[in-house]
Amino acid sequence: MRRIYFDHSATTPVHPLVAEEVHRYLVGDNFGNPSSQHYYGQLAWRALDQARERMADSIGAMAEEIVFTSGGTEASNMAIHGAALTNRNRGTHIITSAVEHHATLHSVQALAENGYKITVLPVDQYGMVRIEDLATAITDETILISIMHANNEVGTIMPIAEMGRLIKERGDILFHIDAVQSFGKIPVQVDELGVDMLSVSGHKIYGPKGVGALYVRKGTNWRPTLFYGGAQERLRRAGTENLPGIAGLGLAAELAAKNLAVDNRRQMILRDRLIKEIPEKFSQVRLIGHPVKRLPNHVSFIFELIEGESMLLGLDMKGIAASTGSACAAGSAAPSHMLQAMGISGELARGSLRISFGRDNTSEEVDYLLEVLEPIVARLRGE
Ligand code: PLP
């Protein structure tokens, strides 16, 4: 059967050059432990260094500011817990938003159980934090603000640079962003954004799964508090490095930054076609997320009177992989916390459909989607 993949916000296929790079560090002499002094160790160390340079260059950072992790989840946990514990003597107030990924929300919840005060900022109808709300929430006790750059369910891009300026004006507060969805889709440069810490993940940028990075600005009052062990990653992440994964991430990051403009142009055309044509073709459909400030590859809709899950199954049977915003936690059909925070009722949130494009999708694939979606929607609405 013909297969079309429209779920790049969930994960991406590995770039062939990245796959080769990963393989290179699984075979031959490239199996060394970067902590070893001998020839094998030196080969591994050089690969680690190169990956760190590549990762750093792609976000405008210095190599020493990069800590490799097991993915976006670990990077955000590490940033948030480390910042909270290191700065506890200065205050216990942390600010985040209602539309964060659970990697952030559950991290701050764990801190709340340990005496930290958490402010979860509301969002507007597009899933955007209002700058005024952020400004009002900051107190003398605030030590950390963690906000996502772009939302994984609705694609909305937060005004991070503006937030960064405000936060720095208000004092010595650490600013962490979850750039897992934005990196590789829009420019992510740490100085322009004014952030102290930033999380990225390999598998969202045509890299391997189970590897990511945390950027920590030089001089930041932060120390790692999750892992205890060896001196790897300049004492910031103990444990023998996942060298094949890290080498893959380094190359994937370099390619993502290099291909950004071309990829964006192509994917925006596909995205904008759906933004125009879906509401023309279907009744009782609404675009969700910000109409303009959204990821170039991302579009999501609510189809009223429909279960998103059924729509997905229908599409899957036609060979199309997409996703729904109403992610079910462990099989329970709980509506998405992100959509609910945007004021979308649980009932409506169940009818969401997320299409996230990648660099290989074509206009002809969009034609096919529109063609097969029509009878699926009609059937589910009993028309
Ligand atoms: N943050 C966001 C916005 C995400 O979309 C994801 C992945 O879905 C993560 C964090 C977690 O990243 P990882 O899968 O690498 O742990």
Boltz pocket constraint, residues with backbone or C-beta under 6 A from the ligand:
constraints:
  - pocket:
      binder: B
      contacts: [[A, 9], [A, 10], [A, 70], [A, 71], [A, 72], [A, 73], [A, 74], [A, 101], [A, 103], [A, 148], [A, 150], [A, 151], [A, 152], [A, 178], [A, 180], [A, 181], [A, 200], [A, 201], [A, 202], [A, 203], [A, 210], [A, 211], [A, 212]]
      max_distance: 6.0
